Every structure is written in C-alpha cells, then in structure tokens.
Amino acid sequence: DGSFGSREGSLPRDCMYGRYTQELGVYAKEEAARLRDGGGLRRVTSVRSRSAELLEYEKDPCAKCHVCTSRCQKFLISRVGEDWIFLILLGLVMALVSWVMDYAIAFCQQAQKWMYGGLDSNMLLQYLAWVTYPVVLITFSAGFTQILSPQAVGSGIPEMKTILRGVVLKEYLTFKTFVAKVIGLTCALGSGMPLGKEGPFVHVASLCAALLSKFLAALFGGLYKNELRNTEMLSAACAVGVGCCFAAPIGGVLFSIEVTSTFFAVRNYWRGFFAATFSAFIFRVLAVWNQDEETITALFKTRFRLDFPFDLQELPAFAILGIACGFGGALFVYLNRLIVECMRKQKTINKFLLRKRLVYPAMVTLIISTLTFPPGFGQFMAGQLTQHESLVALLDNRTWCRQGVAEEFDYISHSHAWKHPQVNVFITLILFIVMKFWMSAVATTMPVPCGAFMPVFLIGAAFGRLVGETMAIMFPDGIHADGSVYPIVPGGYAVVGAAALSGAVTHTVSTAVIVFELTGQISHILPVMIAVILANAVAQSLQPSLYDSIIRIKKLPYLPELGMGHHEKYNIRVEDIMVRDVRYITLSSSYREVQEVLMTGQLKTLALVESTDSMILLGSIERSQLQSLLSLQLGPTRRLDHLRRHAQDNGTHTHTLGAHTHLTSLDTMDSPPSPPCTHTHSYTSNSSNTSARHGVRFLVSVAEVILNPLSQIAEWEEQQLDEPVDFNNCKIDPAPFQLVERTSLHKTHTIFSLLGLDHAYVTSTGRLVGVVSLRELRKAIEGSVTVTGVKVRPPLASFRDSGNTTSVSEVTELHKLWNRHRGLSLPREPTPPDMEDQLDLVFLCE
Amino acid sequence: DGSFGSREGSLPRDCMYGRYTQELGVYAKEEAARLRDGGGLRRVTSVRSRSAELLEYEKDPCAKCHVCTSRCQKFLISRVGEDWIFLILLGLVMALVSWVMDYAIAFCQQAQKWMYGGLDSNMLLQYLAWVTYPVVLITFSAGFTQILSPQAVGSGIPEMKTILRGVVLKEYLTFKTFVAKVIGLTCALGSGMPLGKEGPFVHVASLCAALLSKFLAALFGGLYKNELRNTEMLSAACAVGVGCCFAAPIGGVLFSIEVTSTFFAVRNYWRGFFAATFSAFIFRVLAVWNQDEETITALFKTRFRLDFPFDLQELPAFAILGIACGFGGALFVYLNRLIVECMRKQKTINKFLLRKRLVYPAMVTLIISTLTFPPGFGQFMAGQLTQHESLVALLDNRTWCRQGVAEEFDYISHSHAWKHPQVNVFITLILFIVMKFWMSAVATTMPVPCGAFMPVFLIGAAFGRLVGETMAIMFPDGIHADGSVYPIVPGGYAVVGAAALSGAVTHTVSTAVIVFELTGQISHILPVMIAVILANAVAQSLQPSLYDSIIRIKKLPYLPELGMGHHEKYNIRVEDIMVRDVRYITLSSSYREVQEVLMTGQLKTLALVESTDSMILLGSIERSQLQSLLSLQLGPTRRLDHLRRHAQDNGTHTHTLGAHTHLTSLDTMDSPPSPPCTHTHSYTSNSSNTSARHGVRFLVSVAEVILNPLSQIAEWEEQQLDEPVDFNNCKIDPAPFQLVERTSLHKTHTIFSLLGLDHAYVTSTGRLVGVVSLRELRKAIEGSVTVTGVKVRPPLASFRDSGNTTSVSEVTELHKLWNRHRGLSLPREPTPPDMEDQLDLVFLCE
C-alpha cells in the first residue's frame, strides 16, 4: 500500500525543488573540475547564448495575463460550443480507432484461418500454424506493452474508476500508453484468445480524451486546461468507449456510469449521450460506406418474432437462468482472483515469471490454442469459430435440436461447427461453456491489454442457449395452452444469459440495455431485466465486481464503498483515524521551515496556521505555490542580484566585460515578481513552464558557479533560508475542507466521495488538530468491509464499543467539548499500540 | 417566497412550547372561573383518573430503549431484505393502481362513446352529451381535489424534485393527497381531455411509498423510520411511477433520475430498476391474466421491418425533425407559462377565478370538447379518437397516403378518423398538431391532477408522422439508389418525433429509451438518439424544462442549477450572501434566551457558541432538543415538585388528602430524567409522544392551577426562566457544516446540492460570523440565471467587479485574512442598501 501513498505524492515531492538543488550541486562540482582543466571562457559564452535564448522564450510571463483574461471571457462564452466540438472530435477519433482496429483484428483472424486452411494436408503443420500464430501475437503484444508502457496492461476500467474518483494516476493517460494499448489490444484480439475489447476501449477513449485535451490546449491555449472540465470529459469518454465498441450509445453511457461513478452529476448526462451517439453513428456509418452493410443496424442483429416473443410461463426458466448466471459470475470473479493470487504466492513461480515476463502469456496461449485446435479437442467445443461467429450462431432464432435428435442446420455457414457427427449439441455446448469459462479467467490474467466483458458475454450466451435448447426439448410445441403454437426461441435465452452473466461479473444492470442495442431487439425486455437483476443480487452478495476485485489486486488508491448498513454499526469518528502529526506552516515560518515541510510531507496542499501556539487554521497552500516561493527566494535572479551587489561592494571589477553585460541583460529580462504571477494564472501548465525555467536556472547557475566561489553561494543560501516567508502574491485557499473530531466515518466517507476530496483538515474550534486523507479513510473502511467474504471488524471500533455504550456516544458530552476547547482537554484515552498494529495488520494481510 | 420560508420552519416554531403556554393560560382562566362557580372537587378527581391513565400509557419511556437496540441490530441485519420486500410491495401496489386506473379510464371513455353513439339521431343531443360528459368529470375532479387536498393538483414532478432535494413539503405526501390524486386523475383522464398520467403517476408512486413506509413503521416499528432511507425509497418510487405508467422500466428509471435528481447515487440504481421492473411486469401480467393480451409485449407495439429500418440518407430529415421539435418544445413551455402568468396578472380574471374555482376548468373543457366534437370541427382533426387510439394509428408502419392522393386505409378500425372525404391527410395532421398544441398547453393549466407528457408525446408523434408522410411522397420508392426498393416508413418518423418533442419539453434524453420500450422496437435507435439530442440542445438553450418552469411558477423552494459557465463569471462569495444576524445560544444562556431564540428563528437547528464575546462555534442543537429542554425546565414535574416543597415550607397542609396523594403518585410515576432520554432514543417518533405527554401535562397543570394561586406559578416561571440552561443530556451535533467567508458561490452551491444541506454556518477561524440557508443561496443564484430568457446580472457581483479586479480576488490578500482574525478587521465595504433592495426586487419581480 505504501507504494501508492508515495505515488500520489511522488510528483510534487521529488519534482522541483529537491531535484533542482541536488542536480545543481552535482553539476557545479563537475563544472568546477572542468574549469580547472581550462577552456572555460568559450564554454561560458555558449552557455550564455543558450540561456539568453531560453529566457527570450519565456520573457515577460505576465504578458500572458492579459491574454488569459480576455481568453477566459471568450472561454466562458464559448464553453458550451467548445464542449460540442471536443465531443464531436472525440467521437470521430474513437469511431475511427474502433473501426480500424476491428478491421485489423478481422484481418489477423482471417490470416490465421487462411494459414490453417491452406495446410490441411498435414495435421502437424496445421497444428503448428494454429498454435504459433496466437503465441507470436500474444508474446509480441505482451512484450510491446511491457517495453512501451506497462500501464496499458489489462482492462483499464479499474484505473479509470480510480482516476474519476479524483486520484491522479498520471502515467495512465500518456501518448505512450495510448500507442501501447491500441497496438497491444489489436494483436491480443487478433490472436483469437478469449479476450474482450470493452474495458480497454474505455481506457483508449479516456486516453484519447486526455490527449485531445492536451492537443487542443497546445493549439488554443487555456481553454482546455480546466481540471474539473477534464474530469467531465473523461467521464464522457468512458461512455464513448463502450458506445463505439458495441455501437450501443445508451447502454454505453449507463454502463460507464455504473462502472466508474459513485455519485453521478446528471448535468453531465447529455455529454455522454451526445458523444457516444455520435461515435456509435460514425462507427456504423463507416461500415455502410465500406459496403459491409446496407444501412445502419445493430451489430448482432437478431430476428426473433415480434408478436409473441416469449410465454409468460417461461419466466421461471428465465429467473433460474438469471440466478445461475449470478453464481457463475461470482465464480468467475473468484477464479480470476484466485489465479492471480496463486501466481503471486508461489514464490518460485513468481520469481521465474518476473524474470521471464513473456513466458507466462506464451504458455497460456499455447495451452488454450492447443485445446481449441479444431481437428483435436476443438471439434467438441466449436474451437474454429471466432468470438464474433460464435455469438452470431448462439443468438440465432432457430432451434438447434428438437426431440433430442440433432437437426441438420446448415443455413448459417458456421453453425456446423456446433454440430459434431458423434456428439450431441448439448455436449458441445457444455464443453464450450466449461472450457471457455476457465480459459477466459486465465486469459484475462495475461499481461496484455484485454478485457473480460466479451468472453463472459459469450459464455453467458452459450449458457442461455443451453437452457433454451433444453426448454425446447422439454416443450417441443411451446408452453402456451390454448390455440396457436408458439415454439420456444432458444436465441432469446441466449440473449438473456449473455446479459445476466456479464451483469453478474461487472455488477451492472445496464448490460440489459447493451444487449438490446447489440441485438437490435427489445422484445425480451422483461426476461432480460428479471434475469439481470437476479444475477446481480446473487453475485453482489457473494463477490465484489470484477473491476473492484482488480482494484484490490492492484491495490489502486480507490475509496471502497461502505457496506450496506455497516456504517451504522461501527461508530468510528474522524478522531480515531486522523493523522495528528500534521505538516503545517505558520505565518512566521522561515524559508528553511518551508523547505523542510516540503521535503517530508506528501499531501498536495499544506496547512497554513496562524502560529504554532494558537494553531488556528487560516487556509491551505498548494505545494507548487510554496515551491515557487522557495525557488523565487533562492532563484537565479536574486542570486545574481546578490552577486553583483557583492561584487560592487568589494569593488572588484575584475570580471570580463562579456560576463558583466551578460548579468545585466539577464537582470533586465527577468523581472522579479513574475514567477508567482505565472503560477497564479496558468497553474495547470506548470510542468512545461517549470521544466523550461528549470533549464534556464540550471544554465544560469552553471554560469555563476563558474564565476564565483562556491562557498559564498552556500553562505548566501543559508542566509536566505533563515528569512521569514513573504506570503504576498501567494495563492492561498481560504476555505479548505474542514471536519471536526467527532464527524462520523460515514459522514466523512460521504463527503469525500461526493466531493472527490483528497484530504480534509480536522479542526477543533478553529484550531488545526489533524488531517484525514484518502489513505486513512481507506484503511478505516477496509477494516470494516468484506475482503474475501469474511467480515473483519475494525479493531478501533470494538475498542470504542467496550469503552462507551452506544447511547452515550450519541449524546455529545458537552463538558468534554468545553474542556477540550479550553485547553484543559481530558486525557484522551490513548489507543493501545497493539490495537494500532492490529489495524495495520488487517490492512496488510489483505 | 416568504411563505415557503415560514412553511419550512412552521412545524417547529408553533409546535410545542408556544402553544402549550398559551393554551394553558386560557384553560387556567376558564377553570378558575368554573371553580369559583363550585363543583370543583368531583372534577378534580375525574381529571386525576384520566391523567393517571395517560401516565400509565407512557410509563417508563426508557423501556423502549432495549427494544430499540435489539431492533436496531435486527434492522441492520435484515435491512437489505426489508428493502426487497418494500420494493416488491410498492411495485405490486402501483401496478394494481395503474391497472385499475387504466380500466376505469377506458370505461369512462367507452361510456362517453356509447352515449355519443346512441344519440346519433339528434345532433344537438349528441353535442350536449359529447360536451357535458367531460365538463362534469373535469369539474368533479377539480372540485374533489380542491376540497380533499389542493396539493394533488398538477403533475407532481416539480414537487417530487423539491422533496428529493431535501426540502420537507409535508402536505404533499399524505393519504388525503393520495386519494385526491388517484380519483381526480382517473376522472380527468376519463374525460378525454389532452392530459397525461406520467407526472401524476410519479407523485402517486411517491405517495404510495411514503404511506407504505408509514404503514410498515406502524406495523413493525422503527425499521421504517430512517429518513435517509425514505429518500432512497422515494427516488425508487419515482422510477416505479414512470415504469408502471408506460411499462417501461429502464426508461422509467432514467427519466426519473434525469427529472428529479441533480446528483445521483449509483448505489440506489438497483432499487429503481428492481422496483420498476417488478411493477411493469405485474402491470403487464394483469393484462395477460385479464385475457386482454396473449403475452407480455410492449404497450404500443410497432411492426417496422427489421432488416432495413431506415436509409442513411434519411438522417438529415430526422435531424431536422429533431431541431423542429426542439423549437416546438420550447414554445410549449413558454405557452404554458404565458397562460398561467396571464391569468395571474389580469386582476379581474384572477379575482373571479379565485372566487369561482370550478369555472375555469369547466370553461376550458367546454371549449376544447366543443372544438373536438366529431361531427363539427373535430372531423378535421380526428377528434373522436382517444389519445391511445390516436397514438396507435400514428405509429402504424404503413404509409397513409402516396403520390399526394389519400389512399384507402381501413385496415385499422380507427384509422378512418384521419381520412376525411374532402380533406387531405396532411391538412388533418396539421390541424391536429396545431389544435392539440394549444389545447394541451391550456388543459395542463387546469387545477386537476394531470401531466403534460402524454399529450406532448402525441403531438410529437403526429408531427413526426407529418414529416414522414411528406418524405414518403417526396421519395415514393425510398431513397436507396442501388438494387432493392425500401419504401420510407412514416411510422418511424412518428416514433422519432414523439421522443424528440417530449424530450425537448422535459429536457431529458431518456425519452428515447421510453419510446423503445413503449413500441417494443429499438431499430430506430440512431435517428431517435440524434433527434432527441438535437431537440434537447435547442430547447435547453431557449427555455427551462416544463418542470423547472412550474417550479418557478409555483415558487417552490428548489435550488436552481448554476448556469453553464456562469459560475466562473460572477465571483460572489459566501460573505456576500450570508445572513450576519445569526440566532445562537451560548453556553451560559438562560432559559429565557433560549425561549426568545426559539420564538424568533426559523432554521431547524440553532448554533451553540462558546460565548457572545468569543463566538466560537461549538456545535448545533436541533430546535426540538431545545424545546424539550425548555419544557423540562417549566414542565409539570418540576412545577409540582416546587409546589409541594413550597407547600411543605409554608407548613400549610390544608389541601384535601386526595389531592395530596395524587401529587405523590404523579411524582413517583414520572421520574425526572426520563423526558430527554426519550428524545435521545426515539426522536423520530417525537410527535406522537409529545402530543400524549402534552395532554398529560395539560391535565396536570389544570389540576395544579385549580389548587394554587396563579400568581405564584407565574413568579416561579419567571424565576425558572432566568436560570442558565443545563446542556447535559442534550443532543448536540458537534460537526455542523461550516463554510468560510470566502467560499465561492459555486463551491457553496455544489456542497449544498451534493449533500442536500438546508443551511451551513459561516465561520472565520472558528468564530461564527454568519449562516447561509437554502433561501439565501437561491436568491443569489436566481439573480444570475435566466428567468425568462433575459439574463439578469446579480447586482452584488457587479458591485464587486467595480471594486476589485479579477486577478486580485483570485489571490487571497493575506493581510486581510490576518487582520480579520486579529480582530482589527478592515472596515468591510458596506453593501449599499439600494443594492440589497435591488436584489430583493430582482427576486420579487420574478
């Protein structure tokens, strides 16, 4: 867990100041050594010209302000318009990506078939071709992803869930990841393994949105730099991802809401709908333009009869199917986690796999493709069909067998794969379900970009078809008693099963909508809804969703949900979980103290209190603000200023004329109050700015290091650090979030998840007494929710219970409140150290 | 607006204490007068026996505690199960209500037809029958509603929106309202006026949920008394309402989310889905059992061809249809509001209508039914069809006319209504659209329970049909160029138009899903989505939604949305809008001060500060808590205690023996600390308890009034009021919501709407400086959002702008912060009184 704590804080901590001084020191020594070797002057000149050039580049950063404000006004006026344009662009790009990828995947699969078909003279060669092809593709995918961006591995939905929660996982939204994900996914899906593209598509769409934002920001400036807006756009992007993957705009929006959000702002609704619709539209239009289809229709169009889709008396069968799918979904999630945990726990396997990262995917692929080899075992489980072909066959509206005897069904070209001369269709279906079940669970643990939705959907469809065919045999003329005969439609069961199983695995209800959009028919709405709800009820009571399971496996910094009703049970308060050792700065802090605080703390912002005695919270300051204050104080401008004055005082005009003019020019260029001003106006573009300025400072300091004795600089630095901080022009948030000690865990959780907070200060009558961050909250909650089905009671709560009765803790003891405020606070019952340890233990065990 | 402020606070303000003393005084005088007339003793005895009986009834209120805690545990364990049962019951009841109501409506309409048909010999009689029938029904509906519960008038969605926002509108969820709404709605719809049932059904379902909660609470005790839970249930109920009205579970859930929520908790999702599905299922199953249908299918099943639902080149037509519907929707909302406002402004009309409330609905009905009289003007606008029949005809998949010549279409029995021998189908359609448009806008302003969704849906379908028929004439063989001929399906246009117009009026996207579920076909998904999104884009930029419009007309206490992008524009801070004159109590307050504060304030809770000097906020106390403290201090127990001691001190044992034992027995029965204890443990059941105790106290005080001189009591009361309040055992919320003065309006708005707050305290370094309630926030926001299309700038913001520049206000001036804290606060720029007036004016004008 510690790794994530540092990841959250890693950017600010080792970003600017720390690295700056360290590098400076190293470089200074190197340069001094080189200087002693001679040839310094020429070098200085070249350094000067480059630094001057760089300074030219960022001359007068305040000039931006005017641009900013006028732009801001334009921004406000045109914001809605910009949104539309952005969403259209996003939809367009994603539709193109989706379409091209589909084409590439189809091509890959065709190539395999062609190879396999061409070699039908020799079984061994055929087997080698059948097996080698996916192994090569998967290995390439795994290797490529590993080298370019390991963040592209897996589904991406857990990560998006975490990012939308407000936690910054920067590496997950880079161009490298985009390339790795798209190419890796194409290869992985092209291999024909039981992998899906829905989850990765959510990630790809988010990547697209993030990159598009960046691109447009570079093109049009500040318009695309609002962080709140980016979150809104990311959440729209998730909808686009699902939408253009299945050409299911409504289902896409709903699925992305269910999967990624805890609280959903209804005003963002239209964004998702608009982008997903546009994207799905373009995606399908491309197919029409390419002459693949005559017009825009559903991806897996079904042709069930409309007038009598199902009998009322079939509903119990649908309900049983739903419940069975619920158990199946829970089993899938459990199996998937079990495999990952087994691999991790077996130390020898783990070590081996860590060294040879490509062995695992290659081995898994080898086993799976061997088992599906059509002339071998594959003939009993329709091994030669791709996912798409299998699904089309499973959703067919005609019955495969009747009266126990397999019918001849050759109307669809690839339906014969299901019919084996010696073996019943039922055996084929059961084998297909069982084999695909574990294969999918194993395949999704491979380190390639892949999702589990589509394989699960397929298994569900097969299971539904199995139930449907059974029903068709049991009631050959349909159930309906009076009058006309309506035979049972096994395809309808397949639709219901697909929705129910995928709903159970992902804990969503919107899979129902996705199947309607996917099949283009809504006639089975009631059976689908009933099955999906029952499947969800069963699965949710047994296991977390697949995505939550992955979040726990990957230990992503996501705030878990409070269990139903649990929050009333445990009366944990903020004072039990808060960190009492808060990093703060006071109004009279010196720069040295600021430096120390910056070195040690991890949170994005720091508390500003009145004084160490009063501890009254005045506000919070962003880390970057303090860093810029510090670098301003120790920065090259003031440093040069000091040096020049020092030189003038000593009357030593011994430097070369060139160096002197250089100093003067630098001085006039870089006017003192500019850096914080830049920070005020364009604080989202910090990174690029600071890196440029960093370069300048670096070069300038090289120049001065060469010209001056090192000791003098060090002395000056020490002196500067002892000065009190000047907080003028520093952006202070005067209203950081505050809780009081007795705020309940439940309330804290609600506030954190509703407002997407990272941390909140705990105050007691205005005095800062602690801080609670996501990490503490997560710890406290994870003690109280089910981890693997076993409920763990948070030790702190039980401790609390033994001390107080429930009724007493409800009534606030005023005298305590009073005494605490008066400073005569009662000796707080100290939490025994073993209790604290236990909490950590519970957390680590997981 | 003031009326709502007082309504919010009305319950606590005039509830317990005020009335108690007043009644006591009056009764005491009467009793004293009667005593003087003689016959006192017998009366006293009877009083004693009744009071003893009542005391017996609530003897040992703390005994409940054990029950409570054991129940609570059960509650936690079984909560989820209870939810399921509750939702099933709700779904069942609503399905039955919906089905019975549909039957009754169909019967009413059939009766009218039969009457009308039976009198075809005499035109005048026929006309009278045609007109009288709806006039009587509507007048009855209006009168019945008016007498039983005026809250049942109208749609109910605006009220539900307000209630789900957290504002208590108690009268809207009573049994009376339920009866009034159900019967009123049945009559209103049975009359055949262009009215809908969707909105009222949302209200009816919520009423059902509230009553069911109450009923189950009475049956099983505390399990159903959680307020948070009730809100969750209400939001599920809204989904049920829509779901069982249209048999559209998914669309129902989404529509109710879009219409009623600002932020939606995804964990409540399943509740809505489950209840709506169950309810829709039962609703449709009832139809099957009743032999109306063979199996469960869609309500308005369409039979469009599946293989080629529409041509890609038809999409521009669909888009134009969507945009036109957007304008139409905005016009409808505008027209509806215009009618209401006209009626209000015309003082003479207004006065007349207020006196004769039934004249307006009767007149409107008369006009509308006259115009639709089939042998009269109605023949040109299919006047004889009910809404249901019209919609079935409009959604038909065959073309009505081809090549400009009206075809013979007699395949559906009521399609001939559209075909007039002399008049083109187009003329009929246009007349239908235009007439129904204003008729619906007028009819929905009648004071009967009615919605506007269905009429708008119908108009949209007619408009779509018009466009579709036009397209069919323009492209008689379809647009598709190569190969097979696919004629245009005008029914598809009708579906698209219906979804787009109803989407535009309600500002929702989920009408798309509703039409899919209503027609049972999803093949037109892309055209529908495109049209709905375009219609929404147009309508949202022109007018508020119909429900928001009604909220403004009715001046319901709803927090409006911040306009898009507006929030960045106006830098209003909490300090600009907060109320500085906060009602608070201090730790050293006397009971008299508490009494005064209770008399004057309006908010549900009161701030507790350390002292008037320091003003440090310690917490907040609920009004009811203070009231119980006060009544405990002045209550009968202490009063009797005092009297007895007083009597003993004076050594006057002159009372009758009976009265003395009476006092003793009372004393032993009612042990001192019990009343606050009751409050602590069962504070949700306050009202019933207090009323019972109120009775007891009342009787007891009668007894003491009779036995003692009045002046002595008054003196004692004064003395008691001067004592400092004892806050022990008083429930204090130690963490009320706090903002600081510089919290922006945007942040405040977000927090209020996310957390459903009623008010928040404003503190400055722990000191209470003000309070912001919903009312202030609403005022501030309404200054900045469009009211009737004209943007009104909030005067405070403009004032602010002139003083500061934007950049300055971004950077917090630390010295101000510092000075303010130090108590040397800068003289705050006083808001000129005319500015304040202006704000009020803006608010009142609306």
Interface residues (C-beta under 8 A of the other chain):
Chain A: C65 T69 C72 F75 L76 I77 R79 V80 P249 I250 L254 I257 E258 S261 T262 F263 F264 A265 V266 R267 Y269 W270 F273 F274 T277 A280 F281 R284 V285 V288 E294 T295 I296 T297 A298 K301 R303 L306 D307 F308 P309 F310 D311 L312 H480 V509 A512 V513 F516 E517 G520 Q521 I522 S523 I525 L526 M529 I530 I533 N536 E561 M564 G565 H566 E568 K569 L587 E610 I616 L617 L618 G619 T680 H681 F727 N728 N729 C730 K731 I732 D733 P734 A735 Q738 L739 V740 E741 R742 T743 K747 T750 I751 L754 L755 T763 T765 G766 R767 T806 S807 E810 V811 T812 L814 H815 L817 W818 H821
Chain B: C65 T69 C72 F75 L76 I77 R79 V80 P249 I250 L254 I257 E258 S261 T262 F263 F264 A265 V266 R267 Y269 W270 F273 F274 T277 A280 F281 R284 V285 V288 E294 T295 I296 T297 A298 K301 R303 L306 D307 F308 P309 F310 D311 L312 H480 V509 A512 V513 F516 E517 G520 Q521 I522 S523 I525 L526 M529 I530 I533 N536 E561 M564 G565 H566 E568 K569 L587 E610 I616 L617 L618 G619 T680 H681 F727 N728 N729 C730 K731 I732 D733 P734 A735 Q738 L739 V740 E741 R742 T743 K747 T750 I751 L754 L755 T763 T765 G766 R767 T806 S807 E810 V811 T812 L814 H815 L817 W818 H821
